[in-house]
Amino acid sequence: MKILLIQAYLGKHIPPTFPLGLAYLAACLPDHEVRILDLNIYQDPYAEFQRLAVEFLPDIVGVSLRNIDDQSRLAIRYFYKEYRLLIKLIKQLLPHIPLITGGAGFSMFAGKIMERNPEIDFGVLHEGEKSLPDLLNNLDTPQNVKGILYRNNGAVIFSPQRELPDVKSIPFPRRELLALPEYPVASLPYALGVQTKRGCSLDCTYCNYPFLSGNKVRLRVPASVVDEIQELQKKHGISNFIFTDSVFNVPINHAQQICEEIIHRGLKVKWGAYLDLRFADEDFLVLAKRAGCDDFICSPDAVSEGALKGLNKGITKADIDRVYKLFKHNEKFKQVHVYFSFLLNGPGETFFGLLQILFYYIKIKVSLSGRGDASVNWIRIEPDTDIYKLAKKNKSLDPYTDLLPETEAGCSSLFYSQPPLNFLDYPIIGFLKFLRGANRKIMDILRKGRP
């Protein structure tokens, strides 16, 4: 069959990120003719879809919804509304073609999305490398397929859950099906991803990764990971990438083996990774830098001990201070970029803790200017997380609130705010917007070269 896989459009303000999940799915469909269309690399994405649909005439269309929104309280961008437009457009142009959807954003709200979008014929839950090929072989008997949603006499049916795939058995993603030059490789963080594992053994209060990909880590063989990096470099001429794992250095020995293999093969690459601060000691950071890491991404999320405990981060303020000092004072890290992200007003937070976060935010921007940055945001409440249960319990979220609203306006109430400090949210939002505006003015002055 002819299969068209589409990455849903996220809007013109979102830079394109390589759709690694679709490239993996394509690799698992060797008996089909597959095309991948990432709408995010086109100026007129829907016109491009119509052009390709007429040219290719697919037998099946699959759509991936990676994110529902950008989770930014300062400037919310709601991707779900674009997804709904795409679904309707597909069915208008190809009314008799089965429409399948999946992706992390879909899996979070699978039942609701199927019910609200009758144009969708099938849904694939969680990881689709086994479920999608199985579904394509059983389109007339979907009840025989695990890990999907289908319709029966107008009702949405969940099939039995499928065991998550063994990542060692999945072939390399088919990157050649996409226009790789369209994805920025000179910016940080890099847009092209490499995956070393799936699943997350951590238990952060706000995170749904364990729901989406399991709480048991499934490791790839380090040599195979580096084989893929080598192929990316030799076959596609790309040497800059990011490890897309939720956390790269857990377990630490796996990350060390990958770094050592890159060094052993003499690969000249540059990459970024998300780090757990507990295992980001000087020895590992030096090893990662030798292997090509020049973008260290840290997510302490809080600073005060109460908030770190409330978020179940497993780190301490001493861990944050230690890593910050390493990047600030150690000459070995003067040529790399470091990024810290924080979450405001989480569970267990105090007024003094909020001040600590804002102080750290400004301190990083000033003291690491040009080679470091920081961000602050609030926790976007998502289903299947402890923060969702807590928000309903302490009444910071109405239990009847729809986590999948119809419009962007509905997203504004979906950020967690720890009572009784939630009255501080709007002054902080104003302060952050002022800083953002002031930073733009300073940059404009520097670009123009005049006061």
N, C-alpha and C positions, 0 to 999 in steps of 0.2 A: 504493500500500500504506500501511497504518497502521504507523508506526515509533515504537517507544518506546525512547528513549535514556536510560540510567541512569548516574548518577555513583555509583560504589561507596561504601559507607559506610566511614568511617574511624574511627568510635568517638565516644562522647559527649564526650571531652575535647579534641577537635580542632575549632577554630572553622571554620565553613564558608568555603570559598573558591569564588568563582564559577567554574563549569565552562566555561571559555572554549573548550576544545577541542570540547565537545559543541555549543556554540552555533555554532561554525564548521561542524561537520559538518551541522547542521540547515540552515544556509544553502546547503549544496551539494546539498540534496535537495528542490528546488522542486516536483518532480512527485509528492511523497508527503505524506501527512498526518503531521506529526511532533509528538511530545510529548517534553519533557525532564523527567526526575525526578531531582533531587538529593537523595539520601537523607539528606544531612548537615544539612538544615534542619528535620528532623522529630524530635519527641520519640520517636515509635515508627515508625522508618523502614520496617521490614518490613511492618507493618500498612498503611502508606501505599502501599507497592508493591502489596500484595494488593488494596486498594481501587481503585487506578487501573487495575490489570490487568483487573479485572472490568468496570470502567466503560468503558475504552477498547477492550479486546479487540484488542490489536495483532497484526499479521501477522508482525512481526519485532521481536525485542528485542536491543538492543545495550548492552553494559556497558563502561564505561571504568574501568580501574584506573590511577589517576594515580601512586600511590606504593605500594611494597611495605611500607615502615615509615617511622617518623619520623626515623630515623637518629640518634637521641639515645641515647648510651650511659648517661646518668644515669637515664633512665626510658623504656625501650624500649616503643613501641606498635606492634604488628604488624598492619598493615592486611590482609595477605593472608588471614588466617584469616576475617575478615569477608567478604571477597570470595568465598571458597569457600562460605560459608553462603548468600550471595546466589545464586550460580550454582545450587546445589542447589534453593533455594526456587523459582527461576524455572522450572526444569524440572519440579518437582513440580506447580506451578500451571498451567503452559503446556507440557505435555509434547510437543506436536506443532508448536510454534512454533520456527523456526530461531533459535538463539542465537549472536550474534556478539559478540566481545570485542576490545578494543584499549586504547590508552592507553600512556603512557610506562612504567608499571610492568609492564604486560603485555609490551611489546616487549623489555624487558630479559631476560625469561625465557620467551619465547613458546613454544618447544618444550616445556619442562618443564611449563608451565601447561596446555598442550593435552593432554599425556600424562597428567597427574595429575587432570585434570578432564574426564572423558569426556562430561559434559553439554554442553560447548562444541562447537558445530558448525563455526564458522569463527573465525579470528583475523585481525585487520588489523594489519599491522606499521607502525610509525612513524606518519607523517602520513596520515590517511585521507580527505582531501577528494576525492581521485580514486579511491582503491581502493574505498571503501564504495559509492558510486553504481554503479561498475562491477560489484561483487559482487552488488548487488541486482538487476541486470539479467541475472546469470548464475548464479543459485543452483543450477541443475541442471548447469551446466558450469563449476565453479570453476577447473578447470585452464586456462581461458582468461583468468583474471584475474591480473594481476601484484600483488605486494606483500601476499599473504595466506597463511594456512595453512588447510588443509582436510583432511578425512579421506577415505581411500580404502581400503576393505576393512580398516578398523581401524587403519591406519597414518596418522600425521600427516605431511602433505606440505607442504613450503615451495614456493610458486610462485616464479618469477623475481622478482628485486628490481625495484621500480618507481622511476622517477626522482622525486625529491622535487618537489612542486608549486611553481609560480611564485607567490609570495605576492602579486604584483601582480594576479593574476587571480582571487583568492579573494574572494567577496563579504563584506561586513561580517557579523560574527556575529549570530545572531538572539537577542538578549538578551531580547526580549519574551516568549520562551517560558518564562522563569523568573520567580520572584517576587523581583524585585530588592530590595525592602525587607528581605528576610531576610539580606542580606549587609551586614556592618557597614561603613559608609563614614566613620565618625567616628574609628575607631581607626587606629593605625599598626602595621604597614603595612596599606594599604587592601586590601579583599577583592575588589574589582572590577578586572579587568585589561584593559590595552590592549597589543597587540603591535605593535612597529615593525619587526621582522625575525625571521627564523628562521635557525638554524645558528649555529655558533660557531667562529671562526678561532683561538681560543686553544687551548692544549694543556696544560691543567693535568693533573698526573699522576693525580689521583683522579677526574676528571670523565668522564662518559659522554655529555655533550651532543653531541660530534661524532658519536658512534655513532647517537644518537637522531634528530638533526636535521641531520646533515652538518657538515663542517668548512669549508664555503663559506658565507659569509653571504649570505642572500637578503633584500634590502632592500625595504621598502615605500616608496612615494612619500610624502615628508613631508607634502605637502598632503592626501593621502588619509588619513593617520594623524590629522591634525587635523580633517578632515571627520568621522571617526568619533568623536573626542572631542566635537566640536560636536553631533553627533547624540545622543551619550550625555547631554549636558547638556540639550538642547532637548526631545528626545523622551521621555527617562526622568527628567529632573530630577536628574541625578547629576553632581556636579562634583568628586568625590574618586575617585581611581583610582591604580593602580600600573602602571608599564610592566613587563610580565612578561618582557622579554628577559633572557637570562642575564647580559648586560652591556649597559647602555643606551648608554654613550658610546664604543663601538667599532663602526664607525668614528666618530671624533669629529665629522667634518663633517656626518654624517647626523643625529646628536643635536642639533648646533647648529641645523641647518635646521628641525628640529621645534620646538625652543624658540623660534626666531625667528618661526615661523609662528603659534604660540600667542600670542605677544606682539603680532604684527601684527594678529591678529583681535580682540584685546582680550578674550580669554576669561579669565574669573575662575574658575580651577580650582586644585585642590591635588592633588599627586601625589607618588609615591615612585619610586625607581629604584635599580637595582644599578649600581655604578660601578667602573670600572677606575681605580685610583689614579694610574696614569701620566698619564692625561688629565684628572685632576681638579685642574686648576690654578685659581687664583682667578678668572680671567676666565670659565671655563666654569661654575664653581659659582655665580657671580653671575648669569650668563645663565640658568641653570636655575632659580635662585630667583626671578628676575623672571618666568619663565614659569609659576611656581606650585609648583615643587618645594619641599616642606617635610619630606621624609623621604629622607635620603641614606644609602644602604645600601652599606657597604664590606666587602669580604671579603679582607683581606690574607692571612688564614689562618695566617701565621707572622710572626715578627719577625726572627729571626736570618738572616743571609745564607745560611748553609748550608741551612736548611730552606726558605727561599724558592726557592733553586736546586733543591732536591730536589723541590719541588712544581711546579717549572717555571712559576712565577707571572709572571716577566718584570718584577717590581718589586723595589725595594730597600728597606732599612730607612729610607733617607732619604725615600722617597716616603711611607711611613707617618707618619713624624714630621712631614713637611711638611703633610699633610692634617689630621692631628690638631691641629697648632698653628693652622691656619686656622680650624677650628671652635671651638677653645678661646678664641683671643685676638681674632679679627677680629670687630669689631662688626657687620659685615654679616650674620653668620650666627648671631646671638644668638637669633633667633626660629625656628630650624629644628631638626629632630631629626636626629641622626646615629647610625648603628649600625655597630659593628665586630664581625666574627665571626672567630674563630681556631680552628685545628685543632691539637690536641696530639699530640706524638710522631710527627710525620710523617717521611718520609725525609729524611735529612740533618740531623735535629734533634740538639741537644746539650743537656747538662744546663743550661748557662747560657742556651741558647735557650728552654728550658721556663720558666725563671725569668723571662725577659724577657716571655713571653706572659702569665704570671700577673700580673706587675707591670703590664703594659699593661691587662689586663682590669680590675684593681682601680682603676687610675688613671683610666680612662675613666668607670667607674661613679661615682667620687667627684668628679672634676673637672668632669664634664659632667652631673652629677646633675640630673634634671628635663628635660634636653633631649638626652641621649645615653645610649647603653647599649652593652653588649658581651656576647658569648656565647663560650663555649669548648665544644668537642666533640672527638671523635675521628673519623677518616675511616672511614666505612662502606664496606667493600670491595665493589665491584660488578663484574659482568662487563664485558668489553670496555673495560677501563681499564689504564693502565700500572701503577697501584698493585696491581692484582690479580696481574699478572705478577711484580712486585717482591716481593710478599708470599710468593708461592710459592718464589721464588728464594732469599730470605734466611730461609725457613722460619719466618716469623712467622705463616704460615697453612699448615695441612696441605693439600697439593694435592688431597686427596679431600674437603675440606670442602664441604658443600652451601651455596651462597650463597642458596638459597631453602629455608630450613628449614621443618619442619612446625609449629613452635611458636616463641613469643617467646624461650624459653630458648635455642634454637639461634642466635639473633641475637647473643648475648653474645660469641661468638668471632669475629664478622665485622667487628671494628674493627681497623684497622691500628695497630700499635705498633712503633716503631723499636727493634730490638735495638741495644745491650744496655740501653736505658733503660726497657724495658717493666715492670721491677719497680717503677717509680714510679707506674704507672697507678692502682693501688688506693689508695695514700695521697692522690693527687690527687683521685680520685673522692670519698673521704671528706672532703677539705678543701672541695671544691665543694659537696657536700651540706650541710656545716656552714654555709657562707656563705649558701646558699639558705635554710636554716632560720632563721639569724640575721636575714636580710633580712625574712622573714615576720614574725618577732617584732617587729622595729622598726616595720614597717608597722602591725601590730596595735596597738602602743602609741600610734602617732601617730593612728590612727583613733579609738581610745578616749579619747585626750586625757589619759591618766594614765600614770604610771610603772609 
